Amino acid sequence: MKASWEKVEGEKNQVLLRVEVDEAAVKKGLDQAFNKVVKTVNVPGFRKGKVPRNIFESRFGVEALYNDAIDYILPEAYDNAIKETGIEPVDRPDIDIEQFGNGEPFVFTAKVTVKPEVELGKYKGLKIEKKDFAVSDEAVKQDLEALRERHADIVVITDGEVADGDTAVIDFEGFLDDVAFQGGKGVNHSLVIGSGSFIPGFEEQVIGMKKDEERDINVTFPEEYHSDELAGKAVVFKVKLHEIKRKELPELDDEFAKDINFDTLEALTADVRKKLEKAAAQEEELYLKEQALLLAGENAKIDIPEAMIDYEVEKMLRNFDQQLTGQGLNLELYLQYMGMDDATLKEQFRGDAAKRVRSDLVLEAIAATEELVATEEEIDTEIARIALSYGREPAEIREILESDGEGIKNMELDVKYRKALDLLVAESK
């Protein structure tokens, strides 16, 4: 087989691949085509599948085998040509058959969209805007207060009034012009005052109510309310309070610390700060990587083929569908609920997809320029990490990745991308 390519003049990221397959491969393809077709033809005097080759060709002509023969030969020939020439397609080729016949070479051309060339700009010494990730005393205090909230006791208030933050157990029914409206009734409903879960103005008017008290609450539905019947309308809710539940927060002292397995409040506070500092360090690392990659991407020149963005959109769509499945939903139900179609969702993904493609191309170019490689030890570490997360043996994970064809290669790319990203941050200002 012979393969060569040249750039298509006037078209970016387009090459014309020319492939010539020898006569021996053509003969093999014709043989395969005959073995397939002979099982389906009817020739008087012969059982199906038993027609001799010469009888078949005299009756139907060898040309009757050409399409099937091409189907056998072309995919393998195209794949071999890609490997031989080293071009990197990012979309399906546009094939044109130039020559095919018995006893002669098979010649075809393929117009191929290929991975774009990346012209890196400045990627070392990037100036990243400083951002403060220090953990403040106030942040520690807020986390301690959140701990108190999580360990609060809920007590029933028998003699008192509803206050902000209480849970009021109520019956309610809404009336529009003295007529009860659909969906406006609830029995023994637990309403957290201050949650904003009811119509604006409702919860504030529950404040001050006492057990067994009944009260008329006047509110106006928002203009943008989903029900046209109620949007912008003034209504009255008849409300009866059955019960008041209130959080009783524990004192923030050594006894509280001991209840959650710390010797002293000082030890608890130190642990809270340590966790916040660890989270802040991770957040800072992520920020630096995002900013460095953004700047390096802005400095690079790349003409990204639409096909690459289309592929990334499809990948994002599949991942999103998997996330929905994990939540007990599916893509079809989600689209119905959101009132959109598949095309609209894809369009929403498109901007992020373009950014991801650009980022990957930049990181790949940096890795190549800096001659970054993924060592066997690093691959083993990655496989061990995946195996641990899935509760499986590393050898089993490696076997799966190797059988995939692209699994190990993609893992190597991920390692190189990570090294390139680390380099961007290490070399930044």
Residue pairs with C-beta under 8 A, 6 or more apart in sequence:
1 19
1 20
1 21
1 22
1 25
1 77
1 80
1 81
1 84
2 19
2 20
3 17
3 18
3 19
3 20
3 80
3 81
3 84
3 85
4 17
4 18
4 85
5 15
5 16
5 17
5 18
5 85
5 87
5 112
6 15
6 16
7 14
7 15
7 16
8 14
8 15
8 16
8 111
12 116
12 303
12 305
13 90
13 113
13 114
13 115
13 116
13 303
13 305
14 111
14 112
14 113
14 114
15 87
15 111
15 112
15 114
16 109
16 110
16 111
16 112
17 78
17 81
17 82
17 85
17 87
17 93
17 109
17 110
17 111
17 112
18 107
18 108
18 109
19 77
19 78
19 81
19 107
19 108
19 109
19 110
20 105
20 106
20 107
21 73
21 77
21 105
21 106
21 107
22 105
23 103
23 104
23 105
25 73
25 77
25 106
26 69
26 73
26 100
26 101
26 102
26 103
26 104
26 105
26 106
27 102
28 72
28 73
29 69
29 70
29 72
29 73
29 106
30 62
30 65
30 69
30 102
32 68
32 69
32 72
33 65
33 66
33 67
33 68
33 69
33 71
33 72
34 53
34 56
34 65
36 68
37 56
37 64
37 65
37 68
38 49
38 50
38 51
38 53
38 56
39 48
39 49
40 48
41 48
41 51
41 56
41 60
42 48
43 51
43 55
43 56
43 59
46 52
46 55
56 64
62 102
66 100
66 101
69 100
70 97
70 100
70 106
73 106
74 95
74 108
77 106
77 108
78 93
78 95
78 110
81 110
82 89
87 112
87 114
88 114
88 115
89 112
89 113
89 114
89 115
90 113
90 114
90 115
90 305
90 307
90 308
90 311
91 112
91 113
91 305
91 307
91 308
91 311
93 110
93 111
93 112
94 110
94 111
94 112
95 108
95 109
95 110
96 108
96 109
96 110
96 111
97 107
97 108
98 107
98 108
98 109
99 105
99 106
99 107
99 108
100 106
100 107
100 108
113 305
113 307
115 308
115 361
116 302
116 303
116 304
116 305
116 308
116 361
117 302
118 300
118 301
118 302
118 361
118 362
118 364
118 365
119 300
119 301
119 302
120 296
120 299
120 300
120 362
120 365
120 366
120 369
121 296
121 298
121 299
121 300
121 301
122 296
122 299
123 295
123 296
123 299
123 300
123 362
123 366
123 424
123 427
124 424
124 427
125 427
125 428
125 429
126 291
126 292
126 295
126 296
126 424
126 427
126 428
126 429
127 295
127 428
127 429
128 288
128 291
128 292
128 295
128 428
128 429
129 291
131 284
131 287
133 280
133 281
133 283
133 284
133 287
134 280
135 273
135 276
135 277
135 280
139 276
140 269
140 272
140 273
140 276
143 272
143 275
143 276
144 252
144 268
144 269
144 272
147 260
147 268
147 272
148 249
148 250
148 252
148 256
149 247
149 249
151 250
151 256
151 259
151 260
152 247
152 248
152 249
152 250
153 247
153 248
153 250
154 167
154 245
154 246
154 247
154 248
155 245
155 246
155 248
156 243
156 244
156 245
156 246
157 166
157 211
157 244
157 245
157 246
158 211
159 211
160 210
160 244
161 207
161 208
161 209
161 210
161 244
162 168
162 193
162 206
162 207
162 208
162 209
162 210
162 241
162 244
163 193
163 207
163 246
164 193
164 194
164 207
165 192
165 193
165 194
165 246
165 247
166 192
166 193
166 244
166 245
166 246
167 190
167 191
167 192
167 193
167 244
167 245
167 246
168 190
168 191
168 193
168 206
168 209
168 241
168 243
168 244
168 245
169 188
169 189
169 190
169 191
169 241
169 242
169 243
169 244
169 245
170 186
170 188
170 189
170 191
170 206
170 239
170 240
170 241
170 242
171 186
171 187
171 188
171 189
171 239
171 240
171 242
172 184
172 185
172 186
172 189
172 217
172 237
172 238
172 239
172 240
173 180
173 184
173 185
173 186
173 237
173 238
174 180
174 181
174 184
174 185
174 235
174 236
174 237
175 181
175 184
175 235
175 236
175 237
175 238
176 229
176 230
176 233
176 235
181 229
181 230
181 235
183 227
184 235
184 237
188 242
190 245
191 197
191 198
191 203
191 206
193 203
193 206
193 207
194 203
195 203
196 203
197 203
199 219
199 220
199 221
199 222
200 219
200 222
201 217
201 218
201 219
201 220
202 217
202 219
202 237
205 215
205 217
205 218
205 219
206 215
206 217
206 239
206 241
209 215
209 239
209 241
210 241
211 241
211 242
211 243
211 244
212 240
212 241
212 242
213 240
213 241
214 238
214 239
214 240
214 241
215 239
215 241
216 236
216 237
216 238
216 239
217 236
217 237
217 238
217 239
218 234
218 235
218 236
218 237
219 234
219 235
219 237
220 232
220 233
220 234
220 235
221 227
221 230
221 231
221 232
221 233
221 235
222 231
222 232
223 231
223 232
224 231
225 231
225 232
250 256
250 259
252 265
253 265
254 263
254 264
254 265
256 265
256 268
257 263
257 264
257 265
257 267
257 268
260 268
262 268
262 271
285 425
288 425
288 428
289 421
289 424
289 425
292 421
292 424
292 425
292 428
293 359
293 362
293 363
293 421
293 424
296 362
296 366
296 424
297 355
297 358
297 359
297 362
300 358
300 361
300 362
300 365
302 358
302 361
302 362
304 354
304 357
304 358
304 361
308 357
309 350
309 353
309 354
309 357
312 353
312 354
312 356
312 357
313 346
313 349
313 350
313 353
316 349
316 352
316 353
317 331
317 345
317 346
317 349
320 331
320 345
320 349
321 330
321 331
324 330
324 331
324 333
324 334
331 342
335 341
335 342
335 345
360 417
363 416
363 417
363 420
363 421
364 413
364 416
364 417
364 420
366 372
366 420
366 423
366 424
367 416
367 417
367 419
367 420
370 420
370 423
372 416
372 419
372 420
372 423
373 416
374 411
374 412
374 413
374 415
374 416
374 419
378 415
379 408
379 411
379 412
379 415
380 394
382 411
382 414
382 415
383 394
383 397
383 398
383 401
383 411
384 394
386 397
387 393
387 394
387 396
387 397
390 397
398 408
400 407
401 407
401 408
401 411
402 408
